[in-house]
């Protein structure tokens, strides 16, 4: 059964009450420092994780995904402290698994191209504003092949440490595609295939960002990848967002509300369902709209309502 997840934000009682009232099912933790202990010792404290889990469960919600301590340029460049980052990530994965968390994401500082295209403010219906990127505004040159291979090798070294831990402790590892998805980024379309070739474990899969992959090649690419990875059971969770344009078709893109882009999101949801996906979808990158203030997000309410309507239609 496909469910809806939302970001953790401040985990205040007001916020948890709001997302419960809106009909969300789960919470995603996108920041690597969201749990007690990470800032102090480099990895989360088990008791702290269990307390937050209890706080979330008190509202009838579950934790869908967490984020491991980041792997930075220190490890990429073999600088002091780099190896400790990997140790902290391994320890964190064990802690989260012991707490009963089902899935974790590992971030890599070098997974996107340095100096990617500058963003601009794209204005849409009624004046709501979103992020846009236009390749012509940037002067991007792919890194030398030896740099790309070095980045890939360092990623593999990290995953070679994490995957056995994930298998032994029954916790999933979910990778997010590189955003912005310029060719040559660490987790572009080709390297997504390489990840599964290098690490065929069933605990390895993807946080499939529909918006990011649409930025790369539009709805046709998204539907093809959902079919390919979904039928293999490798889409663990998804970011559910829409865009206009793509780098392939328009040399740029703009983020939009769910009904305001190039993709038919009902078609995308049906494709996920047909491929056997039964995880959470998160309405990521929600634009601010008139009336938002503090933790009150009308865009979030709109997005959850839109998705719940699609899910109801899918089940009808």
N, C-alpha and C positions, 0 to 999 in steps of 0.2 A: 504493500500500500504506500503510495507516494504521500509524503508529509511536507509540511512547510517549516523551515527553520528561519530564524532571524538573528541578528547580531546581539551580543551580550550587553553592549553599551555600559551603563553604570550599575546594572543589576539592582537598581532601587526597587522598592516595593511598588512604587507608582508605575515604573516601566514594566515590571513583570506582570502587574495587574492589567496594564493596557494591552500587551501582546497576547495575554491569555484571553481577554475579552474579544480581541480581533480574530482569534482562532488559530494562532501559531501553535505548533506542536513541539518544537525543539529550539535550543539555543546553540549558536556557533560562536566559538571563541577565536577571533582572528588575530589577536595580539599575543605575541610570545611571552609578554610580561603580565598577562591577565591574572595569573594565579600567585598566591603568596609564596615567597621563597625564591622566585626566579631572579629578582633584582639583587637579593642578598647573597645567594649561594650558587646561582647559575641554573637551577632546576627547581621545579615546584615542590612544595611541602605536601606530603600525602594527606595529613589532617586538614590542611587548607583546601585541597581539592575536594575532599569528602564533604566539608562544610558547605562549599559552594554547590556541589551536586545536590545536597540535601535542601539547600535554599531554592534551587531551581525546581526540584521535584515537588516541593511544597505547593507549587502552583500548577501541578499536573503536567509539567514540561520535562523534557529529557535533554541531556547534553548530546548533541549530534557529533560535534567535532571540536578539537582543540588544536592549538599550534605549539609546536616544539620550539625551544630556544633557537634563535636564528644562527645560521652558519654564515659568517661574514667574509670579507676580503682577507681577514687574517689567515683563515684556513686555505683560501685559494692561493695566496702568495707565500704560504708556509712561514708565516710570521709568528712571533711568540704569542701564545694564547690560542692559536688556531686548533691545536689538538685538544685543548681543554673544551673548546666549543663542541666538538664531536662527543666527548665524554659526557658533557652536560645534556646533549640531545638524547643520548642513549639512556642516561639515568632518568630523564624526564619521561621517555617512552615507557620505561618500566613502571614509574610512579603512576602515570595515567592508566596503564593497563591494570595495575593493582586496584585502582579506584573504580574500575569497571567502565572506563571511557571507551567507546567503540572505535574511535578513529582519530588520527592525528595527521597534521600537515607539517612538513619540514620546509622552511623557507631557505632560499639560497640568495645571497646578496648579488650574485652575478648572473641570475637567470634572465634578466632583461638587458637589452643593449644599452651601454652607457651613452648618455647624451641623446636619448630618444627624442622624437619630435616634440617640440614645445606644444603645450595645450593652449586652447583659446576658449572663450565663453561662447557657447552656441545657444542662441535664443530660439525658443520654440513657441507653440501655441499659447496665447495668453501671457507670454513673457517668462515662462519658466526657463531656467538657465542650466545647462549641463556642460560637461567636458567634451571638447572636440579636439581632434588631432589631424593635421594635414601634412603629408610627407614633404610637400614642396617647401614648407617652412623650415625644414631641417636639412642638414648636410650630413647624412648618415653614410658611413663607410663600414661595411662588415669587417669585424676583426680578422686578422690573419688566421689562416687555417690552423696553425700551430696553437694559437690562443684558444680557438674553439675546442680543439682536442684536449687541451690542458684543462679547460673548464669541465668538459665532459668526464675526464678521468678523475678529477677531484670530486665531482658529484658521485661517481661510481664508488669511490672510496668511502664516502659517507654512507651511502645506501648499503654497501657491503657490511657495515657495522649495524645498521638499523634493521634490515630485513630479518636476520635471524632472531632478533629480539621480538619483532612483531609476530613472527611465526610461533615462537615459544610461548608468547603471552596472549595470542589471539586478539591482536589489535591491528586495525588496518592503517596503511600508510597511503595518504591521498596527495597527489601532486597537482598543483594548479598550473595551467599553461602560462608561458611567458606573456606578460602584458606590459608594454605594447608588443604584439606578435610579429615583429619584423623578422625577415629571414635571417637565420644565423643565430637567433636567440637559443638559449639552452633547452627550453621546452617548447620548440616550435612543432609544426605538424609532423615533420620527419623524426625528430628526436622523441616524440611521444611513442612512436613505434619502437624506437631503440630502447626506451625504458623497459618495456615489457619483454623485449628480446633479451636484455641483460639480466632482468630480474623477473622471471616467470612466476614467482610466488603468487598465490591467490590473495595474499595480504597486500599486494601492490596494485594500486589502481589510481584513479583520478578524481580530483575535485574538478569536474568538467565545467568550465566557465563558458556558457553559451554565448555571452556577449563578447568575450575575448576572441573566441574562435570565429564568430561572425565578423569581427573586425578584420580578421585575416582573409576571409573568403566568402562571406555572406551565408545565406540560409542553405544553399546547396552543400557547402562544406560541412556545416553543422549537422545536417541530416545524415550525411554520409558517415561522419565520425560517430554520431550516436548509434547508428546501425552497427558499425564496426566494433566499437569498444563496448557498447551496451550488451550486444549478444554474447560477448565474452565475459560479462559480469564484472567489467573493470571500471565502470562509472559508479563510484561509491556515493557521491553526492554531487549536486550541481548548483551553480549560480545561474539564476533565471532572470536574464535581462535582455533588452532589445537595443538595437543600434540602427542608425541610418548610414548607408555607404559601407565601404570596406577598403582596406589598403589595396586589394587586388582589383577592385572595380572602379574606385573613385579616388585612389591615392590618399584616402582619409576616411574618417568616420566621426559620428557624433552620437553620444549616448542620449536615450530618450526614455519616456515612460513606456510601459509594456505594450500598450496598444498603438504607439505612435512611431513605430520603426518599420523597417523593411520586412522583418520576419513576421509570419503568422504564428503567434505563440501557442495557439491551440494545436497547430500542426506539429510544432516542436514537442509539445507535451505528449501528443499521441505517439510520436516516434519514440520517446523515452519509454512510454508504457509498452509499446509493441516490442521493444528490445528487452523487456523484462526488468527495467529499472524499478526499484522499490525503495529508494532512499529519500533523502530530504532535498527540496529545492529552496534556495534562498534568493529573495528578490534583491540582489546586490546593486550597489551604485544607484540608490533611489534618489532622484532629483528632489531638491527642496521646492515646495510649491507654496502659494499664498496661504498664510495662516499658520505655518510652522513656527513653533517656538519651544525652546528647551528640548525636552524629550518627546514633545508632541509632534509627530510627523504625519501629516495628512497623506504624504506620499507613501509612507509605510502602510497606512490604513487602506489606501487605494490599491496598493500592490497585493496585499494579502487578500483583499476582497476579490480582486481580479483572478488571482490564482485559485481561490476556493471555488469561484464560479466555473473555471475551466475544469477543475477536478470533479465538480458535480456533473458537468456535462459529459465528462469522460466516463463516469460511472452510470450514466442514465441508460 
